[in-house]
């Protein structure tokens, strides 16, 4: 009878679900030993007994992983133990759309609860060694353009440097077959401008051809997204472009300086990168958006001026 009672008690402790019915987070610090993990789980009401958890460690073995865990329903101590062995930590989703710049990404990091935007920007400027081989002969001031637009999942304890390393690694993985070679910084810079200028994916190659044609003729690119980026870097962007922004003496201001800016202005997607790598032949030197996501292309200034006048008559801003 005593043996049966002990067996029933052991089965109850091991197999019968226990724990919270509402969302509960348990943060297990890195370097915690099994006794400390067991004590945290018991204190937070995740397991009935720390001693049963310790006993499982002796019987089942395996490496228990630290991190933040989310529990929202009762579970057996076996299930809880298995989750810690698997490292089933709670992660937060970070979405980076194509065309996001470092400031957008930093705010997205903060909104996801993964740290402050200020700390992320500081780390982003301090880890340019991550792309040293992608920008030979230049000294990038940031990782702008090389933080690949994608959906990421990070634990709350992920450092800015660790997140940046993942994003740059994803960039390398996704662009490995494009053949960026030694021209990576130029390609990414031009692709980032194309990304910010184009509303329709099918128009990216033609927009890229316009910029290539202007560069070949030593014409200023005169593209508004670079003016906005210059204002963002200087902390003076007010939500729209003013005459003073167009006159600002920034190396990113393509109205004042011919050629490409010294680096990317956003994170381009694969479509923009491919468009820049393989632009079609064209005579176009100008383009203007019709306000509905479509673009009118022109080979001459007079034709471009006529397109702009027509769009203004139609009420396009």
N, C-alpha and C positions, 0 to 999 in steps of 0.2 A: 504493500500500500504506500509505504514511504517512497519507494522508487518510482511508483506510478505518479505520485504527487509531484515529485521533483521533475519528472519528465514532462508533465503537463505544464508546470511552471516555466521550464526552459522553453518549451514550444510557444507558450504565450509570450514570453519575452522576445523571442526571435522572429516568430512568424506573424503574430497578430499586429495589424497596422496601428500606428500611433503617430501623433503629430498634429500640427495646426490644420484647421479647415479654412483659414484665411491666409493671404500672402504674407510670408515671413522670410526675411533675408538673414543669412548667417555668413559673416565675413571671417574666413579662416586665414590668419596672417601667414605669409610665407615663412617657412622654417619651423612651423608648429609641429610638435611630435604628436603621436597618436593619443596620449593621455590628455593633452590640451585640446585636441580636436574633439575627443569624446566629451570632455567637460563642457565645451562650448555648445555642442549639439544637445546635451542634456539640459543645460541652463536655458537654452532657447526653446525647449519643448519639442525637439525634433525626434529624440530617442528617449525611451523610458529609463535606460540605465547606461551610464558611461562604462560600467564594468563589462556589460555584455558586448559593447562595441570594442573594448580592448581585447576581449577574448576572441572575437572574430578576427582581429588583426593577427593573433597568434595562429589561428586555425587556417585562415584563407590566405594570409600574406598579401602581396601586392603593394604598389606604391600609392599612397593617399596624396591627393593633390590639393594644394591650398587654393584659395580664391573665394569669390562671392557666390553662394548657392541660394537658389530660390526654392522654397517649399510652399505648396498651396493646398496640400491634401495629405491625410494620414498615409503612412507607408511603413512597411516592415523595416526593421533595422538592417536586414539583408539588402533591401533595395537602397537604403540610404548609403550603406557601405559601398555598394556597387557604383553608385553615382560618384562618390569621392575617388574611387579607383579609376573610373573613366575620365575624371576631370570635367564633369558635366557642369561647368561653372556658368553662372548667369552672365550673358553678354548684352551689350547695348548696340543697337543698330545705328550706323552712320552712313547716310546716303550722300554721295557726292555726284551731282549731275554734271554732264558735259558743260563746259563753259564757266564753271565755278573758279574763282580766283582764290588766292591764299586767304584773303579776308573772309570770303564766303565760307570757305572750309573751316576756318578757325571758329566762326560763329556757329557752324553746324556741330562742331566738336563740343562746344559749350552747351548748346541746346540739347545734345544727346547725353549730357551729364558725364562727359569724359574728361573734364578739366576746363580751365579757363582759356578763353580765346587769346588772351595776352601771353600766357605760358606757351601755347601752341605756336604762336607767331615767333616768339623768341627762339624756340627749338628749331623751327623751320629755317630761320636765318643762321642758326649755329650748326646745322648738320649738312652743309652743302657738299661735304666730302662724299656723300651718298651718290652724287652724280658727277664726280670729278672726271671719270672716264667718258662721260657723255658730252662733256663740254671742254675738250682739250684746247689748251691755248687761251682759255678765258677763265675768269674768276667769278662764277655766278654769285650773286648776292643773296639768293634764296633758292628754294626748290620749286618755285613757280613753274607750272607747266608739266612737271614730272610726277605730280601726285595724281595717279590715274583715277579718272571718274568711274566710280563703281559703288556697290553696296558692300559695306564692311561690317563685321561684328567684332567688337572689342570688349574685354572685361573692364570693369570700372577702374581697375588698378593699372591698366595699360598706360605707360608713360608717353608723352608726346613724341619722344625719340623713337620709341617702339612702333607707334602708329605710323610715323613718317617712313620708317624703314619698310613696313608692310606695303604702304602705298607706292613707294618707289619700286619695290620688288614686283608689284603687280604691273606697273608700267613696263618694266623690262620683259615680263612674261608675255604681256599682250602685244607688244611691239616687236618681239623677237624676229618675226617673219617679214617685217616691213623693209629691212635693209636700211636702217637709219644711218649706220656707219659713223664716220667722223663728222657728218653734217647734222648730227642730231639736234644741236642747239638751234641752228638756223631753221631746220624743218619744224621743230616744235614751236619756235617763236612765230613763224608765219602761220602755222596751223592754228595757233591760239587766236590769232587775229581773225582768220577765216571763221573759226568757231563762233566768235562774238558777233560777226557781221551777218551770218546767214540764217535765214528762217527755214528754208527748204533744203533738205539734204541733197537733192538732185542738183542744186545750184552751186554747191561747194566747189566743184572743179573749175567752173567758169570764174567764180570770184577769185580763186587761187591764180588763175591765168591773168586776171586783171592786175593783181599785185605783182606777179612776176614780170609782166610787161612794163609796169611803172618802174620797177626796180632796174630793169634792163635799160631804160631811158633816163635813169637817175632822176626820176620825178618823185617828189614827196608822196608817201602813201596817203596822207590826209584822211586817216581813218579815226572816227570818233572814239571807238573803244580804247585806243591808246591814250587819248586825251583824258578819258575818265580814269584810266589806270594811273596816269601821272598824278591826277588830283587825289586819288586814294592813297598813293604813296606819301604824298605831302600832307595828308589829313585835311584837305580842303574841299573834298567833293561834297556838293550840296544837292545831289539828286538829279541835277540836270547840268548841261554844259553852258557856261557863260563865256562871253567874249574874252574875259581875262584868262580863262582856262586855255583857250586857243592860242593865246600869246605867251603862256607860261614857258619859261626856258628850261624844260625838262627833257632829258634824253629820250623819254618815252613819248614826247609830243611829236607825232609824225606830221603835223602841220608846219612845224618849224625846222625839223631835221629830216633830211632825206635818208633813205635806207631803212633797214629794220631797226627797231628798238634793241637795246642790249640784251633782252631776254624775253621770254614768254609773258603774256598778260593774263593767262587763264590756263585751265587744264583742257586740252583738246581731246576729242574722241577719235576713234580709229578712222571714221569717215573723213574728218578734216585732215588727218595726217596723210591718208592715202591721196586725197585731192591735191595736197601740196607736193607730194612725191611724184604724182603723175598728172600734172595739169594739161588740159587740151591746148592745142594751138589756137590762138584767137588774135584778133586785132583790137580787142576791147581794152580801153584805158579807164573807163568810168562805169559806175553802176549806182543805182539809187533804189531804195526799197519803196514799194507802193503802199506800205502800211498794212498789207494783208499777208505778209510773209513771202511775197514774190519780189523779184528783182528785175529792173530794166537795165540792160547793158548798152553801152555806147562806145563807138570807136573814136568819136571826135567830141571836142568840148561843146560845139554848137548843138550837136545831137543830144548830149547830156543835158545842156541848159534847157532845151525844148522839153525833154522828159520831166525835168524838175518843175518847169512851169505848168505842164499839163497836170501833174500830180497835185500841185497847189490849187489849181482851178477845181480839182475834184474834192478838195478839202483834206488831202492827205497831209499830216503834220510833217 
